[in-house]
Amino acid sequence: MSQAPQAPGRTTVLIVEDEARFARALQINLRVHGYEAVTAPTGEDALEIAAERSVDIVVLDLGLPGIDGIEVIRRLRGWTDLPIIVLSARHGSEDKVEALDAGADDYVTKPFGLEELLARLRAAARRGARSGEAPRLQTGDLSVDLAARRVVVRGADVRLTPTEWNILALLVRRAGQLVTQREILTQVWGPAYAKETQYLRVYLAQLRRKLEEDAAHPRHLHTEAGMGYRFDP
């Protein structure tokens, strides 16, 4: 195995792959070449890991059990600009177009050469560094650091569930703008939940209790009746 340049700063790659032997082999190879690599066997696991820990690049297969790869891409794109590389045995142009339209940055077909993947990872890391992944918002007693996935209220860290974080991140990225109920539901839960508005009411109430000084009279998390929600700095 040839030695490619090491990834600076131990770039963390999330490998989303249900074939355990392939995922393990890829994880070992990436670690040999200087990357930190974590694995997720399902789309649900991938979304949870991406929300709870610092990840720099996502590499995923499309044919996953449960939530498929396309849906994982769509949900990630609801709250993060992380570089996403698809690794798939699907060679059809329709599959590639669907993945790229969903928000993937690159598409590599299996089987592939390790050197090619490493080159694409380095390119993805450069794009991620240039994009500055996520801003840090500071307003009054509230601080939201999207890159670190950290929320601080009046000097104390606030623990959010993965779903709460995904909703907040989506709203913060669109600060000052109305985000429709349908868009939030589709981005966070998926198209099948586009009409389940009660989900949002429950989670927004939880977020207000955790973030607002007075949840009954919120300063930041506002409801536009019948339309959606808005985060005001």
C-alpha positions in Angstrom: 0.0 0.0 0.0 1.5 3.3 -1.0 1.6 6.2 1.4 -0.4 9.2 0.4 0.0 12.6 2.1 -1.5 12.6 5.6 -4.6 14.6 6.2 -3.7 17.7 8.2 -5.2 18.0 11.6 -6.6 14.4 11.6 -9.6 15.0 9.3 -12.5 12.9 10.6 -14.4 10.9 8.0 -17.8 9.4 8.7 -18.1 6.1 6.7 -21.8 5.2 6.1 -21.8 1.6 4.9 -23.9 -1.4 5.8 -21.4 -4.0 4.5 -19.3 -4.4 7.7 -16.2 -5.9 6.1 -16.0 -3.2 3.4 -16.6 -0.5 6.0 -13.9 -1.9 8.3 -11.4 -2.3 5.5 -12.0 1.3 4.4 -11.7 2.5 8.0 -8.3 0.8 8.4 -7.0 2.2 5.1 -8.0 5.7 6.0 -6.4 5.5 9.4 -3.2 4.3 7.8 -3.2 7.4 5.6 -3.7 9.8 8.5 -7.4 10.2 8.8 -9.7 9.6 11.8 -12.5 7.3 10.6 -15.8 6.3 12.2 -18.4 4.0 10.8 -22.2 4.0 10.7 -24.1 0.9 9.4 -27.4 2.7 8.8 -28.6 6.2 7.7 -30.2 6.7 11.1 -26.9 6.0 12.9 -25.1 8.4 10.4 -27.4 11.3 11.2 -27.0 10.8 14.9 -23.2 10.6 14.7 -23.1 13.7 12.5 -25.2 15.6 14.9 -23.4 14.6 18.1 -19.7 14.7 17.2 -17.3 16.7 15.0 -17.2 15.2 11.5 -15.3 16.8 8.5 -16.3 14.6 5.6 -19.1 12.1 5.0 -18.6 9.1 2.7 -21.7 7.0 2.1 -23.2 4.2 0.1 -26.7 4.7 -1.4 -28.1 1.3 -0.7 -28.6 1.5 3.1 -31.2 -0.3 5.2 -33.9 1.9 6.6 -33.2 5.5 5.4 -31.4 5.2 2.1 -28.4 7.2 1.1 -30.3 9.8 -0.9 -32.5 10.6 2.1 -29.4 10.8 4.4 -27.9 13.4 2.0 -31.1 15.5 2.0 -31.4 15.5 5.7 -27.7 16.4 6.2 -28.1 19.3 3.8 -30.9 20.6 5.9 -28.4 21.8 8.5 -24.8 21.3 7.3 -22.5 22.0 4.4 -20.2 19.1 5.2 -18.6 17.6 2.1 -20.4 14.4 1.1 -18.8 11.8 -1.2 -21.0 8.9 -2.5 -19.4 5.5 -2.9 -21.8 3.3 -4.8 -22.0 0.3 -7.0 -24.8 2.1 -9.0 -23.3 3.2 -12.2 -26.3 4.7 -13.9 -26.3 8.4 -14.7 -29.8 8.7 -13.1 -28.4 7.6 -9.7 -25.5 10.0 -10.0 -27.8 12.9 -10.9 -30.2 12.1 -8.1 -27.4 12.0 -5.5 -25.8 15.2 -6.8 -29.1 17.0 -6.9 -29.8 15.9 -3.3 -26.6 17.6 -2.2 -23.7 15.2 -2.7 -20.4 16.9 -3.7 -18.8 13.9 -5.4 -19.7 10.4 -6.7 -17.3 7.5 -6.9 -18.4 4.2 -8.3 -17.3 0.8 -6.9 -14.9 -0.8 -7.4 -12.5 2.1 -7.0 -8.8 2.6 -6.4 -7.7 3.8 -3.0 -5.5 6.5 -4.4 -8.4 8.0 -6.3 -10.5 8.1 -3.1 -7.7 9.6 -1.1 -7.4 12.4 -3.8 -11.1 13.1 -3.6 -11.0 13.2 0.1 -8.2 15.7 0.0 -10.1 17.8 -2.4 -13.2 17.6 -0.2 -11.2 18.7 2.8 -10.0 21.7 0.9 -13.5 22.7 -0.1 -14.7 22.2 3.5 -11.9 24.4 4.8 -12.7 27.2 2.3 -16.4 27.1 3.1 -15.7 27.7 6.7 -18.2 24.9 7.5 -20.4 26.7 10.0 -20.7 30.1 11.6 -20.8 31.0 15.3 -23.7 33.1 16.3 -23.5 35.2 19.5 -26.6 37.2 20.5 -27.1 38.4 24.1 -26.8 35.4 26.5 -27.2 32.8 23.7 -24.2 31.4 21.7 -24.6 28.8 18.9 -21.5 27.4 17.4 -22.5 25.3 14.4 -19.0 24.0 13.7 -18.5 22.7 17.3 -22.2 21.7 17.6 -22.3 23.6 20.9 -25.0 25.8 22.5 -24.3 28.0 25.5 -27.0 29.9 27.4 -26.1 32.4 30.1 -22.6 30.9 30.3 -23.8 27.3 30.7 -23.6 24.5 28.1 -27.0 23.3 27.0 -27.5 19.7 25.9 -29.7 19.2 22.9 -31.0 16.0 21.4 -29.9 15.3 17.8 -33.4 16.3 16.5 -33.4 19.5 18.5 -30.0 20.3 17.2 -31.0 19.7 13.6 -34.0 22.0 13.9 -32.0 24.7 15.6 -29.1 24.5 13.1 -31.5 24.8 10.2 -33.2 27.9 11.7 -29.9 29.5 12.7 -28.5 29.1 9.2 -31.5 31.0 7.9 -31.6 33.6 10.8 -34.2 36.3 10.2 -36.0 34.3 7.6 -39.2 32.3 7.8 -38.6 28.6 7.4 -41.8 26.7 6.5 -43.2 23.8 8.6 -43.0 21.6 5.5 -39.3 22.5 4.9 -38.3 21.8 8.4 -40.2 18.5 8.6 -38.8 17.3 5.2 -35.2 18.3 6.1 -35.2 16.8 9.6 -37.6 13.8 9.4 -38.0 13.2 5.6 -40.7 13.8 3.0 -43.0 11.2 4.6 -43.4 13.5 7.6 -44.1 16.7 5.7 -47.6 17.1 7.3 -46.7 16.0 10.8 -46.8 19.5 12.3 -47.4 18.3 15.8 -43.8 17.1 15.8 -42.6 20.6 15.3 -44.8 22.1 18.1 -43.4 19.6 20.6 -39.7 20.2 19.6 -40.0 23.9 19.4 -41.5 24.0 22.8 -38.6 22.0 24.1 -36.1 24.3 22.4 -37.7 27.3 23.9 -37.6 25.9 27.4 -33.9 25.2 27.0 -32.8 28.4 25.2 -35.2 31.2 26.0 -35.2 33.1 29.3 -39.0 33.2 29.1 -40.4 30.4 26.9 -43.9 31.9 26.9 -42.5 35.1 25.4 -39.6 34.0 23.2 -36.9 36.4 22.0 -35.3 34.2 19.4 -37.6 31.3 18.4 -40.8 32.7 16.8 -43.8 31.1 15.4 -45.5 32.4 12.2 -49.0 30.9 12.7 -49.9 28.3 10.1 -46.7 29.0 8.2 -43.5 28.1 10.0 -40.8 29.3 12.3 -38.1 32.0 12.4 -35.0 32.5 14.4 -34.2 36.1 15.3 -30.7 36.9 16.6 
